[in-house]
Amino acid sequence: MRRPPGEARRRLLDATLRLYAAHGVGGTSLRMIADELGVTKAAVYHQFATKEEIALAVVQPAIDALAAVADAAEAAPTRAARRETALTGVVELMVTDRERAAVLSGDPAMAALIGGHAGLATQARRLSAAILGASAGDPESRVAATLLAGGMATAGRDPGLADLTDDELRTHLLTLARRLLRMRAPHA
């Protein structure tokens, strides 16, 4: 049975994400990826020329999702709505794609690889502006935003929180993030 075009690439990226989550980017070899898929290294190279291309393709969905959140936040009509849209959007991404978020934010090799990635840096700046607004230059606000970003990433991959449902984790992340950023919860 012939697979649809693009399915081999999707399977490779899914397998790579699982391996990155288990072994880290630096601990995952092309041989491991090929073995996970039951193919040769040549088959992996047929999809991607380098290990770096694979890593960037693994995180591209997160970058695209962050761009969509930033677009929605920037389109919100008020400062409070922009903050809330950005915050809830980022929390939602962290909760619904815990594995990718953990790899993206918790792996030093990935951080080195994508640290200068223009797309990620652009989305991070846009989201920071939406969340911090006029207080973006304030050192306390910048530290709070950094603590928040690191804390959300850690919460998403912490085995001690694995028993929390997505709804529970989402609720706690939003409550604590609003408290840290001194935001009011939206009226329900």
Backbone as JSON, one array per atom type, in Angstrom:
{
  "sequence": "MRRPPGEARRRLLDATLRLYAAHGVGGTSLRMIADELGVTKAAVYHQFATKEEIALAVVQPAIDALAAVADAAEAAPTRAARRETALTGVVELMVTDRERAAVLSGDPAMAALIGGHAGLATQARRLSAAILGASAGDPESRVAATLLAGGMATAGRDPGLADLTDDELRTHLLTLARRLLRMRAPHA",
  "N": [[0.84, -1.19, 0.0], [0.62, 2.14, -0.9], [1.73, 5.09, 0.67], [0.27, 8.31, 1.44], [1.57, 11.35, -0.11], [4.01, 13.12, 1.76], [3.44, 11.84, 4.13], [5.56, 10.23, 4.97], [7.43, 12.1, 5.74], [6.04, 13.36, 7.85], [5.82, 11.19, 9.63], [8.53, 10.78, 10.16], [9.17, 13.2, 11.46], [7.47, 13.05, 13.69], [8.51, 10.76, 14.97], [11.08, 11.69, 15.47], [10.56, 13.8, 17.24], [9.58, 12.35, 19.45], [11.93, 10.94, 20.11], [13.67, 13.09, 20.66], [12.4, 14.09, 22.93], [12.85, 12.02, 24.69], [15.66, 11.62, 24.66], [16.94, 13.99, 24.15], [18.13, 16.56, 21.89], [20.88, 16.55, 21.29], [21.47, 13.96, 22.07], [20.23, 12.35, 20.25], [20.64, 10.52, 17.42], [21.0, 10.37, 13.81], [20.95, 7.73, 13.07], [19.47, 6.6, 15.16], [16.99, 7.76, 14.64], [16.42, 6.68, 12.13], [16.37, 3.94, 12.83], [14.19, 3.93, 14.59], [12.13, 4.33, 12.81], [12.41, 2.18, 11.21], [13.87, 2.28, 8.86], [16.48, 3.11, 6.49], [19.42, 5.19, 7.04], [19.81, 6.61, 4.75], [17.23, 6.92, 3.8], [16.25, 8.71, 5.66], [17.89, 10.9, 5.07], [16.88, 11.4, 2.59], [14.59, 12.82, 3.08], [15.48, 15.01, 4.6], [18.32, 17.12, 4.51], [20.17, 17.6, 6.54], [20.86, 17.12, 10.07], [20.23, 19.38, 11.48], [18.27, 20.57, 9.88], [16.2, 18.78, 10.31], [15.71, 19.18, 13.06], [14.87, 21.87, 13.05], [12.56, 21.59, 11.52], [11.06, 20.06, 13.26], [10.4, 21.88, 15.27], [9.06, 23.83, 13.87], [6.15, 23.73, 13.69], [5.48, 24.73, 16.24], [6.5, 27.32, 16.12], [4.9, 28.36, 14.08], [2.41, 28.16, 15.35], [2.79, 29.91, 17.51], [3.01, 32.27, 16.06], [0.4, 32.5, 15.11], [-0.96, 32.91, 17.52], [0.18, 35.35, 18.28], [-0.72, 36.94, 16.15], [-3.5, 36.89, 16.66], [-3.55, 38.11, 19.18], [-2.53, 40.66, 18.61], [-4.59, 41.6, 17.07], [-6.62, 41.99, 18.83], [-8.99, 44.15, 20.46], [-8.42, 45.79, 22.71], [-5.94, 46.79, 25.17], [-6.01, 45.13, 27.46], [-7.36, 42.92, 26.39], [-5.54, 42.11, 24.45], [-3.38, 41.29, 26.04], [-4.59, 39.18, 27.48], [-5.37, 37.44, 25.41], [-2.87, 36.77, 24.29], [-1.62, 35.55, 26.52], [-3.41, 33.41, 27.21], [-3.3, 32.02, 24.83], [-0.6, 31.21, 24.61], [-0.4, 29.61, 26.91], [-2.24, 27.62, 26.21], [-0.93, 26.44, 24.03], [1.32, 25.41, 25.35], [0.11, 23.52, 27.0], [-1.34, 21.79, 25.28], [0.58, 20.79, 23.57], [2.7, 19.53, 24.99], [5.01, 17.92, 24.78], [6.47, 18.91, 22.52], [6.81, 21.55, 23.38], [8.41, 21.14, 25.62], [10.74, 20.11, 24.45], [11.42, 22.24, 22.84], [11.9, 24.3, 24.69], [13.39, 23.21, 26.77], [15.76, 21.94, 26.08], [19.17, 22.18, 25.84], [20.75, 21.86, 23.5], [18.87, 22.22, 21.49], [18.11, 24.81, 22.07], [20.49, 26.17, 21.47], [20.61, 25.67, 18.76], [18.28, 26.87, 17.7], [18.38, 29.36, 18.75], [19.11, 31.68, 17.36], [17.18, 31.72, 15.45], [15.24, 33.41, 13.27], [12.43, 33.46, 12.94], [11.38, 32.38, 15.33], [12.42, 34.16, 17.23], [11.17, 36.52, 16.41], [8.44, 35.92, 16.88], [8.5, 35.55, 19.63], [9.18, 38.14, 20.5], [6.92, 39.56, 19.61], [4.87, 38.37, 21.14], [5.76, 38.92, 23.71], [5.56, 41.72, 23.68], [2.79, 41.94, 23.45], [1.95, 40.82, 25.85], [3.38, 42.22, 27.86], [3.23, 44.9, 27.08], [3.23, 48.37, 27.65], [4.84, 48.12, 29.84], [7.05, 46.74, 29.07], [9.72, 47.59, 29.11], [10.3, 47.73, 31.75], [12.26, 46.43, 34.32], [11.31, 44.61, 36.32], [8.97, 43.56, 35.18], [10.02, 42.35, 32.89], [11.61, 40.36, 34.07], [9.6, 38.92, 35.36], [8.17, 37.99, 33.12], [10.12, 36.33, 31.99], [10.47, 34.44, 34.03], [7.91, 33.37, 33.97], [7.75, 32.25, 31.35], [9.79, 30.29, 31.48], [8.85, 28.81, 33.65], [6.36, 27.85, 32.73], [7.19, 26.17, 30.66], [8.67, 24.3, 32.1], [6.67, 23.26, 33.78], [5.08, 21.94, 31.93], [6.61, 19.73, 31.25], [7.29, 18.46, 33.58], [7.55, 15.55, 35.43], [6.33, 15.29, 37.89], [3.98, 16.62, 37.65], [2.54, 15.25, 35.86], [0.22, 13.87, 36.43], [-1.8, 15.7, 36.34], [-4.67, 16.77, 34.61], [-5.15, 18.13, 31.3], [-6.94, 20.28, 31.48], [-6.76, 20.92, 34.23], [-4.03, 21.63, 34.48], [-3.95, 23.79, 32.67], [-5.72, 25.62, 33.94], [-4.35, 26.13, 36.37], [-1.89, 27.15, 35.41], [-2.77, 29.48, 34.08], [-3.97, 30.92, 36.21], [-1.79, 31.32, 37.97], [0.02, 32.63, 36.27], [-1.36, 35.0, 35.67], [-1.4, 36.08, 38.22], [1.36, 36.45, 38.7], [1.94, 38.3, 36.72], [0.35, 40.31, 37.52], [-2.26, 40.55, 36.55], [-5.75, 40.82, 35.99], [-8.22, 38.3, 36.17], [-10.25, 37.44, 33.37], [-13.69, 38.4, 33.13], [-16.11, 35.96, 33.57]],
  "CA": [[0.0, 0.0, 0.0], [1.38, 3.37, -1.01], [1.33, 6.13, 1.63], [0.08, 9.63, 0.82], [2.76, 12.21, -0.09], [4.18, 13.87, 2.99], [3.28, 11.01, 5.32], [6.89, 9.79, 5.42], [8.03, 13.26, 6.43], [5.32, 13.51, 9.12], [6.23, 10.08, 10.5], [9.91, 11.05, 10.57], [9.16, 14.29, 12.44], [6.84, 12.52, 14.91], [9.49, 9.87, 15.62], [12.18, 12.54, 15.96], [10.08, 14.5, 18.42], [9.58, 11.38, 20.56], [13.33, 10.67, 20.49], [14.19, 14.29, 21.3], [11.82, 14.17, 24.27], [13.46, 10.99, 25.53], [17.14, 11.63, 24.67], [17.48, 15.3, 23.82], [18.58, 16.74, 20.52], [22.26, 16.08, 21.21], [21.52, 12.52, 22.29], [19.49, 11.65, 19.2], [21.41, 10.44, 16.18], [20.25, 10.0, 12.61], [20.79, 6.28, 13.13], [18.34, 6.34, 16.06], [15.77, 8.14, 13.94], [16.2, 5.65, 11.11], [15.98, 2.7, 13.52], [12.82, 4.13, 15.12], [11.21, 4.23, 11.69], [12.64, 0.94, 10.47], [14.37, 2.63, 7.53], [17.91, 3.38, 6.45], [19.8, 6.6, 7.18], [19.61, 7.23, 3.43], [15.81, 7.31, 3.72], [16.13, 9.94, 6.45], [18.53, 11.95, 4.28], [16.01, 11.69, 1.44], [13.62, 13.81, 3.56], [16.18, 16.18, 5.14], [19.75, 17.08, 4.19], [21.0, 17.66, 7.74], [20.2, 16.96, 11.37], [19.71, 20.7, 11.84], [17.01, 20.75, 9.15], [15.19, 17.99, 11.01], [15.39, 19.86, 14.32], [14.07, 23.06, 12.75], [11.24, 21.13, 11.08], [10.33, 19.59, 14.45], [9.88, 23.03, 16.03], [8.32, 24.76, 13.02], [4.74, 23.86, 14.08], [5.38, 25.6, 17.41], [6.73, 28.69, 15.66], [3.69, 28.74, 13.36], [1.34, 28.33, 16.33], [3.08, 31.16, 18.22], [2.67, 33.37, 15.15], [-1.06, 32.63, 15.1], [-1.34, 33.52, 18.8], [0.59, 36.76, 18.21], [-1.67, 37.61, 15.25], [-4.78, 37.06, 17.36], [-3.36, 39.09, 20.25], [-2.38, 42.0, 18.01], [-5.88, 42.0, 16.51], [-7.57, 42.24, 19.92], [-9.32, 45.59, 20.45], [-7.94, 46.58, 23.85], [-4.7, 46.34, 25.81], [-6.33, 43.98, 28.32], [-7.7, 41.79, 25.52], [-4.28, 41.66, 23.82], [-2.64, 40.53, 27.08], [-5.31, 37.93, 27.78], [-5.3, 36.59, 24.22], [-1.5, 36.26, 24.2], [-1.35, 34.65, 27.64], [-4.17, 32.16, 27.09], [-2.81, 31.31, 23.65], [0.68, 30.56, 24.94], [-0.7, 28.52, 27.85], [-2.89, 26.55, 25.45], [0.11, 25.73, 23.27], [2.12, 24.64, 26.3], [-0.68, 22.39, 27.53], [-1.76, 20.83, 24.26], [1.74, 20.22, 22.88], [3.69, 19.5, 26.06], [6.26, 17.3, 24.33], [7.21, 19.86, 21.67], [7.17, 22.69, 24.22], [9.54, 20.72, 26.46], [11.93, 20.01, 23.59], [11.74, 23.6, 22.38], [12.39, 25.18, 25.73], [14.18, 22.58, 27.81], [16.92, 21.21, 25.57], [20.23, 23.14, 25.52], [21.17, 21.74, 22.1], [17.83, 22.85, 20.68], [18.21, 26.25, 22.33], [21.63, 26.66, 20.7], [20.29, 25.56, 17.34], [17.23, 27.79, 17.28], [18.55, 30.64, 19.44], [19.15, 32.78, 16.4], [16.14, 31.51, 14.44], [14.52, 34.68, 13.14], [10.99, 33.28, 13.13], [11.09, 32.19, 16.75], [12.72, 35.42, 17.92], [10.12, 37.48, 16.05], [7.19, 35.59, 17.58], [8.73, 35.81, 21.06], [9.09, 39.59, 20.69], [5.52, 39.96, 19.43], [4.1, 37.91, 22.29], [6.21, 39.7, 24.87], [4.96, 43.05, 23.57], [1.36, 41.82, 23.72], [1.75, 40.52, 27.27], [3.94, 43.26, 28.72], [2.79, 46.23, 26.65], [4.02, 49.53, 28.04], [5.79, 47.78, 30.9], [8.08, 45.89, 28.49], [11.05, 48.07, 29.48], [10.42, 47.64, 33.21], [13.0, 45.22, 34.67], [10.5, 43.64, 37.06], [8.07, 42.92, 34.22], [10.82, 41.47, 32.05], [11.97, 39.2, 34.89], [8.36, 38.15, 35.55], [7.89, 37.3, 31.85], [11.1, 35.26, 31.84], [10.07, 33.4, 34.99], [6.68, 32.77, 33.47], [8.05, 31.4, 30.2], [10.53, 29.12, 31.95], [7.99, 28.02, 34.52], [5.37, 27.14, 31.92], [7.86, 25.08, 29.96], [9.01, 23.29, 33.1], [5.43, 22.63, 34.23], [4.62, 21.06, 30.88], [7.4, 18.51, 31.13], [7.61, 17.96, 34.91], [6.85, 14.3, 35.73], [5.54, 15.47, 39.1], [2.69, 17.21, 37.28], [1.96, 14.42, 34.8], [-1.1, 13.4, 36.83], [-2.79, 16.76, 36.1], [-5.29, 16.79, 33.29], [-4.87, 19.36, 30.56], [-7.77, 21.35, 32.05], [-6.2, 21.33, 35.52], [-2.77, 22.34, 34.23], [-4.3, 25.06, 32.04], [-6.29, 26.48, 34.97], [-3.31, 26.55, 37.31], [-0.94, 28.01, 34.7], [-3.37, 30.8, 33.86], [-4.14, 31.59, 37.5], [-0.49, 31.75, 38.49], [0.59, 33.6, 35.34], [-2.04, 36.28, 35.91], [-0.94, 36.6, 39.52], [2.73, 36.91, 38.52], [1.92, 39.49, 35.86], [-0.59, 41.26, 38.13], [-3.39, 40.71, 35.64], [-7.04, 40.37, 36.5], [-8.86, 37.26, 35.36], [-11.37, 38.0, 32.63], [-14.99, 38.06, 33.7], [-16.71, 34.82, 32.87]],
  "C": [[0.88, 1.25, 0.0], [0.83, 4.42, -0.05], [1.16, 7.46, 0.91], [1.37, 10.45, 0.87], [2.82, 13.0, 1.21], [4.04, 13.02, 4.25], [4.63, 10.54, 5.86], [7.57, 10.9, 6.21], [7.37, 13.45, 7.8], [5.72, 12.42, 10.1], [7.64, 10.3, 11.03], [9.93, 12.14, 11.65], [8.52, 13.85, 13.75], [7.82, 11.64, 15.69], [10.64, 10.69, 16.21], [11.76, 13.28, 17.21], [10.07, 13.57, 19.63], [11.01, 11.11, 21.05], [13.96, 11.89, 21.16], [13.67, 14.39, 22.73], [12.49, 13.17, 25.21], [14.97, 11.16, 25.71], [17.76, 13.0, 24.47], [17.95, 15.35, 22.38], [19.99, 16.19, 20.35], [22.4, 14.58, 21.36], [20.79, 11.69, 21.26], [20.3, 11.69, 17.91], [20.49, 10.14, 15.0], [20.01, 8.5, 12.57], [19.6, 5.93, 14.03], [17.02, 6.66, 15.38], [15.43, 7.08, 12.9], [15.72, 4.35, 11.75], [14.55, 2.79, 14.05], [11.78, 3.93, 14.02], [11.34, 2.92, 10.92], [13.09, 1.2, 9.05], [15.89, 2.83, 7.61], [18.18, 4.86, 6.7], [19.6, 7.33, 5.86], [18.16, 7.68, 3.26], [15.55, 8.58, 4.53], [16.73, 11.11, 5.66], [17.71, 12.31, 3.04], [15.0, 12.78, 1.82], [14.29, 15.12, 4.0], [17.68, 16.02, 4.87], [20.63, 17.01, 5.43], [20.17, 17.42, 8.99], [19.58, 18.28, 11.82], [18.39, 20.98, 11.14], [15.88, 19.97, 9.83], [14.75, 18.71, 12.28], [14.53, 21.09, 14.07], [12.67, 22.67, 12.28], [10.4, 20.63, 12.26], [9.71, 20.77, 15.19], [9.05, 23.98, 15.18], [6.83, 24.84, 13.37], [4.55, 24.76, 15.31], [5.57, 27.06, 17.01], [5.5, 29.2, 14.92], [2.54, 29.0, 14.33], [1.55, 29.61, 17.14], [2.75, 32.37, 17.36], [1.17, 33.58, 15.12], [-1.57, 33.27, 16.39], [-1.0, 35.01, 18.78], [-0.34, 37.54, 17.29], [-2.98, 37.9, 15.96], [-4.66, 38.12, 18.46], [-3.29, 40.5, 19.68], [-3.71, 42.51, 17.43], [-6.92, 42.31, 17.59], [-7.77, 43.75, 20.09], [-8.75, 46.42, 21.6], [-6.64, 46.0, 24.38], [-4.96, 45.1, 26.66], [-6.65, 42.75, 27.48], [-6.45, 41.24, 24.83], [-3.48, 40.8, 24.8], [-3.29, 39.17, 27.31], [-5.22, 36.95, 26.61], [-3.91, 35.97, 24.1], [-1.24, 35.23, 25.3], [-2.11, 33.34, 27.49], [-3.71, 31.35, 25.88], [-1.52, 30.56, 23.93], [0.44, 29.4, 25.91], [-1.32, 27.34, 27.1], [-1.87, 25.74, 24.65], [0.96, 24.86, 24.19], [1.39, 23.39, 26.77], [-0.96, 21.35, 26.45], [-0.61, 20.2, 23.49], [2.91, 20.19, 23.85], [5.05, 18.97, 25.58], [7.09, 18.27, 23.5], [7.66, 21.07, 22.49], [8.38, 22.36, 25.08], [10.83, 20.66, 25.65], [12.38, 21.41, 23.19], [12.39, 24.43, 23.47], [13.35, 24.53, 26.71], [15.45, 21.89, 27.36], [18.01, 22.21, 25.16], [20.7, 23.06, 24.06], [20.15, 22.39, 21.17], [17.91, 24.36, 20.85], [19.36, 26.86, 21.52], [21.31, 26.69, 19.21], [19.3, 26.62, 16.9], [17.36, 29.17, 17.92], [18.53, 31.83, 18.51], [18.11, 32.66, 15.32], [15.25, 32.75, 14.39], [13.03, 34.53, 13.42], [10.61, 33.15, 14.59], [11.32, 33.49, 17.52], [11.64, 36.47, 17.63], [8.84, 37.2, 16.82], [7.34, 35.84, 19.08], [8.61, 37.3, 21.36], [7.64, 40.07, 20.59], [4.69, 39.58, 20.65], [4.49, 38.66, 23.56], [5.6, 41.09, 24.85], [3.47, 42.99, 23.9], [1.1, 41.6, 25.21], [2.22, 41.66, 28.16], [3.51, 44.67, 28.35], [3.76, 47.31, 27.06], [5.05, 49.21, 29.11], [6.94, 46.91, 30.39], [9.5, 46.32, 28.86], [11.32, 47.97, 30.97], [11.13, 46.34, 33.59], [12.16, 44.18, 35.41], [9.56, 42.88, 36.13], [8.83, 41.96, 33.33], [11.23, 40.21, 32.81], [10.75, 38.32, 35.09], [8.03, 37.36, 34.28], [8.86, 36.14, 31.62], [10.8, 34.11, 32.79], [8.85, 32.64, 34.5], [6.97, 31.81, 32.32], [8.79, 30.13, 30.63], [9.67, 28.21, 32.81], [6.95, 27.25, 33.76], [6.01, 25.96, 31.2], [8.2, 23.95, 30.92], [7.76, 22.54, 33.55], [4.92, 21.62, 33.2], [5.37, 19.75, 30.77], [7.74, 17.87, 32.48], [6.84, 16.67, 35.2], [5.99, 14.38, 36.99], [4.17, 16.08, 38.84], [1.96, 16.39, 36.21], [0.56, 13.92, 35.14], [-2.19, 14.46, 36.61], [-3.38, 16.61, 34.7], [-4.91, 18.08, 32.59], [-5.67, 20.52, 31.14], [-7.21, 21.85, 33.38], [-4.92, 22.13, 35.33], [-3.05, 23.72, 33.63], [-4.8, 26.06, 33.09], [-5.21, 27.02, 35.9], [-2.29, 27.47, 36.63], [-1.51, 29.41, 34.5], [-3.52, 31.58, 35.16], [-2.81, 32.14, 38.0], [0.18, 32.78, 37.57], [-0.04, 34.97, 35.54], [-1.58, 36.91, 37.22], [0.46, 37.18, 39.37], [2.78, 38.21, 37.72], [0.98, 40.58, 36.37], [-1.73, 41.61, 37.17], [-4.66, 40.24, 36.36], [-7.56, 39.27, 35.58], [-10.03, 37.89, 34.61], [-12.69, 37.58, 33.29], [-15.63, 36.96, 32.88], [-18.15, 35.07, 32.52]]
}
